[in-house]
Amino acid sequence: MTETSTHTWTGDDLSDAEFTAIANLLRERRQFDLDQYKDRCIRRRIAKRLRICQVADFASYLSRLEMDRDELDTLLATISIHVSQFFRNPDTYRILEQKILPDLCQRAQAAGRTELTLWSAGCASGEEPYSLAMLVDDLATADLDIHIMATDISKPILETARSGSFDASRLKEVPPAVLEKYFQAENGRYQLIEQVRDKVEFLQHNLMTASNYPAADLILCRNVLIYFTRSEQERILSRFATELPEHGALILGRAETITGSTRQCYQTEFPAERIYRRTAEPVTAPVI
C-alpha cells in the first residue's frame, strides 16, 4: 500500500473496535492471541506498522490485511519481534561460558548422556542462539552432541535468522577476535560462517498456543515475557519447568522475574543476570 498520509499514528489513535478487528484476524488466521499481551505495547507496535505503510484510514488497512497474507505476516512480526544483538548483556554470556554450559555438560556426561539441548525461545532474528552457538563452538565436548533450538512465532523473522546476515549495529558487543573468527564482511553487512549457522535449528513455535514445549537442559527466554500479562507469564514459566530437568538452567531478561507459585520450581543462581536452576519441586501452577 502506498497511500500518502499526513497522519502520524500512535497507539492511542486505535479505537477498541479497530484493535479488536486486528486481534480477530490474527487469532483466526495466525492463531496468535493478543488477549494475553500488554495492550499498550501492542497498540504502539500496530501504530508503527500503520506509519510505515503511510495509512490514511484504518478501514483501507484492514481490507489489505484481509487480502494480503504477506502484510498480515509482517504485522505479526512487528508485533512479536523483540530487539536483539549479539552477546547482549555480556555478563550473562560470560557466566554462560564459564559456569553454566560447562556445568551442564559435566552433568550430562556424568549421567552417561550423549546429547544436550539448548533452547532459545523467542529468538527474533537469531542473534541470541547464534551467540550461544559461538560459545558452544569453543567448548571441548567431542563426546557430547549439543543441539541448539531457536523458536519464534514469525516465519519472516525466522527466514531472516536462517540467512545469518547482520547489520553492524547488531555486533556492537562482539569482541574483535570473535568477529574475525566467525564473520565475513559482505556489502556493508556481516555474514556468519556456515559452521556456526549449522549448529542452530530454527523452528516456528507459539509460546501461548503450542500444545508441546520441547524438553531442554537450558532455556533462554530473554525480554519476551515482558510483553505478556502476569498470568500468562506464570503459565509459560510453569511449562518451562515441566521441560527442564533438575539443575536445568533458565535465563530471563534483566527486566523479568519469576512470579507466583512457579517460584518453587526455580532457585536463583545469579540474580543480577536472572539465571535460575530448576529445583526438584513438582510443577503446581496450571500448565494448560
Sequence and secondary structure as in RCSB ss.txt:
>XXXX:A:sequence
MTETSTHTWTGDDLSDAEFTAIANLLRERRQFDLDQYKDRCIRRRIAKRLRICQVADFASYLSRLEMDRDELDTL
LATISIHVSQFFRNPDTYRILEQKILPDLCQRAQAAGRTELTLWSAGCASGEEPYSLAMLVDDLATADLDIHIMA
TDISKPILETARSGSFDASRLKEVPPAVLEKYFQAENGRYQLIEQVRDKVEFLQHNLMTASNYPAADLILCRNVL
IYFTRSEQERILSRFATELPEHGALILGRAETITGSTRQCYQTEFPAERIYRRTAEPVTAPVI
>XXXX:A:secstr
          GGGS HHHHHHHHHHHHHHH   GGGB HHHHHHHHHHHHHHTT S HHHHHHHHHH HHHHHHH
HHHHH     TTSSHHHHHHIIIIIHHHHHHHHHHTT  EEEEEEES TTSHHHHHHHHHHHTS  TT EEEEEE
EES HHHHHHHHHTEEEGGGGTTS HHHHHHHEEEETTEEEE HHHHTTEEEEE  TTT S     SEEEE SSG
GGB HHHHHHHHHHHHHHS TT EEEE TT    GGGGGGEEEEEGGGTEEEE S    S   
